Amino acid sequence: MSSMISKDKTYQTRNGCQVIIASLSDGWIEEFPVIGLIKHEDTGWEVDCWTEDGFFEEDKFESSFDLIEVKSRIKRTYWVNLYNSPESESRLYLRHETAMENCLLGWVGCAKIEIDIEEGEQQI
């Protein structure tokens, strides 16, 4: 972890519990200025505090209760026409109907492509 916690972002604990950040400067102890709520599956919501960069432990050793930013997911569906020749250029279409309207000579099928990545993630 290297960045400061922000109320403009969404967080969860390293072990996957939902977190709501309540305050960034009113910590019970000076070393733990971030106050928030952790939702535990078995016991419900609990108030806790973290360092300004999201560590649960003052010594900054990794803990299952450290704050991890939850980035939004980007989901898209595309359609692409496939052709006999692998050298044929293909385009991505947002609608199946549009892909079908734009079939060219040598067409063999139309593939549905589902994209589901975390914001900022690069997939190859």
N, C-alpha and C positions, 0 to 999 in steps of 0.2 A: 504494500500500500504506500502511495506516495502523495496523494492529493488530500486536500482538506475536505471534510464532509460538508455538504451543502443541502439546504432545505429544498432546493430546486431539483434534486435528484431522488431516485427511489433506491432503497437499500433492503437487503436481507442479511441475515447472519450467514457466516461461512457454511453453517450446517443447514441452511435453507429456511429458517424461520422468518416470517414477515416482520418488518420493522417500520415504525413510524417515528420520524425525528420530530421531537417536540421543541427543543431549544438548543442553540449552539453556543451559549455563553454562560448559562446559569448552573453549571455542573456543581455537584456537591463538594467535589474536591478540585482544586485548581488544575490538576493533571488530567481531569476528566470533564471537560466543558460541554460535551455533547450528551444531552439527555433524550431518551426516546423510550418507546414501548416495543417489547418483543412479544410476539404471539407464539406461545408454546402450545403444541397440539394437546398435551394432557392437562395443563393447568391454566391455559388462557393467557391474557395479557399481563405483562410484568414490566415495571419501570426499571430501567438500567441506564448506565452511562459509559461513555467511551472517550478515548483521547481525541484530539482534534482531527487526527487522520484515521479514525475508525478502529483503533485497537481496543480490545476489551481488557487486556493486561497492560499495566504500566510499563513493564519491561519490553513490551512490543513483540513478545514471542507469539507465534501464531496460535490463535484460539478458535474454537468452533463458534464463538460468539462475536468474532470480529465482523465489522460491517463490510459488505461487498455490494458494489453498485449493481443494480438490476437494470440492464439496458433494454430498451424496447426492441421487440422483434419485428422484422420486416418480412411480410408474407406476400407473395405474388404468385399468380398462376399465368403461365404463358402457353402458347401453342406454336409449334414449329412444324413446317412441312418438310418431309423427308423425301429424297430423290434417289434414283438408281445410282447416280454418280456421286461418290463422296466429295468430289470437288465442287459440286453445285452449291451455290450460295443459298443460305436459308435466313429467313427473318423470323423474329419473335413477334407474335401477335397477342393482343390482350383478349381477343374473343375467338372462339373456335370457328364461328361463322365467317369471320374476316379471313382467317387462315384458309378456310375451304374456298372462299371466293378468289383467292390469289394463288391457287395451284398452278404450277407450270408443267411443261412437258417432262416426262420421266418421274412424275410424282408416284410415290409408293405408299404414303401414309402420313398421318398427322399425329404428332406426339404431344402429350400434355406434360408440361414441366412445372413442378411445384417448387418454389423458392421459399425457404424458411431459415433466415439467419438472424443472428443478433446484430444490432446496429454497430457498425464499425468492423464487423468480422469480415475476413477475406477468405473465400473458399476457392480452391482450384480444382 
